[in-house]
Amino acid sequence: MPASFEILPATPTDAAALSVLVNSAYRGEGSKKGWTTEADLLGGQRTDEATLREMISAAGNTILKYLDEKGQPAGCVYLQ
């Protein structure tokens, strides 16, 4: 049986969880296992909650969040 998941538009209340997800994917320790890492090239955070809230709230923008079978964010994409 396939795992269940959802893809939904993010809301400003998702900003905290998405910030953790994006920062871990691009600059966290776990990112060093994949091709997306920036950990050795750049310091600091890739994004923060305030920036993500602005991006989500801006007209014409959408962030889609991928929720795993437990309802936890496991991916996202920014559409402009």
C-alpha positions in Angstrom: 0.0 0.0 0.0 1.5 3.4 -0.9 2.3 5.9 1.8 -0.1 8.7 2.1 0.9 12.3 1.8 -0.5 15.7 1.0 0.6 18.7 -1.0 -1.0 21.9 0.2 -0.4 25.6 -0.1 1.6 26.9 2.9 0.1 29.6 5.2 2.0 32.1 7.3 1.6 29.8 10.3 3.8 27.2 8.5 6.8 29.6 8.3 8.5 28.3 11.4 8.4 24.6 10.3 9.4 25.5 6.7 12.3 27.6 7.9 13.7 24.6 9.9 13.2 22.4 6.8 14.8 24.7 4.3 17.8 25.5 6.5 18.4 21.9 7.3 18.2 20.9 3.6 20.7 23.5 2.4 23.0 24.3 5.3 22.4 21.7 8.1 24.6 18.8 8.9 22.3 16.4 7.1 22.6 18.4 3.9 26.2 17.4 3.6 25.0 14.0 2.4 23.2 15.4 -0.6 23.9 17.6 -3.6 22.0 20.7 -2.3 24.4 21.5 0.4 25.7 25.0 0.8 27.2 24.3 4.2 30.8 24.6 3.2 30.2 27.6 0.9 28.1 30.0 2.9 27.5 30.6 6.6 24.4 31.5 8.5 20.8 30.7 7.7 19.4 30.3 4.2 16.1 31.8 5.3 14.1 32.7 8.4 10.5 32.8 9.5 9.9 36.4 8.7 11.2 36.1 5.2 9.0 33.0 4.6 5.9 34.8 6.0 6.5 37.6 3.5 7.0 35.2 0.6 3.9 33.3 1.5 1.8 36.5 1.9 3.0 38.3 -1.2 0.5 38.5 -4.1 1.3 36.1 -6.9 3.5 33.8 -4.8 2.7 30.3 -3.5 4.8 27.9 -1.4 3.5 24.4 -1.7 4.3 22.1 1.3 4.7 18.4 1.1 3.4 16.7 4.2 4.5 13.1 5.0 2.2 10.4 6.3 2.5 11.9 9.8 1.5 15.3 8.6 5.0 16.7 9.0 6.6 19.0 6.4 9.1 16.9 4.3 9.5 19.2 1.3 8.4 22.5 -0.2 8.6 24.5 -3.4 8.4 28.3 -4.0 6.3 29.4 -7.0 6.4 32.9 -8.2 
